[in-house]
Amino acid sequence: MKFKYTIPLLLLSILGCNPTDDVMKIFTGKTWKLNHISTDKGDCTREYFSSQAQWDASMKLLSERGNFVISFTGAEINGTVTGTYSGRAANNTFSGKWEANGKNNTFRTNQADPAANEDLLGKVFINALKNAYKYEGDTNGNLTIHFKENNASKYLLLYAN
């Protein structure tokens, strides 16, 4: 009975499970749109807003095409992709350099602070990119970018638009 599973497991190990993500396929060639911001306890997007009016204004902007998006270009060298990105929060465009490693899923940008006239959710979106440290994603259009905020781990949930 023990040998019943030995050959399939051996074949699986020989044929290989490649633990390295294909960063180029995950990030590039797509425009990523913010869905919401979460913690391990669930959606935390609403916690940033002190009034219903702020929430309503940001949610209207989030629903508009072309807002809260980001696109990546890059080149891979030894499992690490470096390149440039550009995006739009609500009131401002932004751009910079990024790097992701498919072996350990690290992610970082050189994002600057958001503009003073940016929408509240836009400021959170830009600051999250600035404080990003890890990603999880797939080639099916799902991307999670982890960031730290006030000693809490949070993440942006994005989908390919």
PECOR-V323298 format. One line per field, one symbol per residue. phi: phi as a letter, one per 20 degrees, with the letter a starting at -180 (. if undefined). Layout:
BEGIN
phi=???
END
This chain:
BEGIN
phi=.ffgeffgfffffffndefefeggffeencdedfeadccfepgcgfffdebfffgffffffffffndlcbcccrcdclnddcrdcbabeddbebbrdbbcdfecmfbbcdfeffffefggffffgfffffdfcbccabeencbcdebdblmdecbedccfe
END
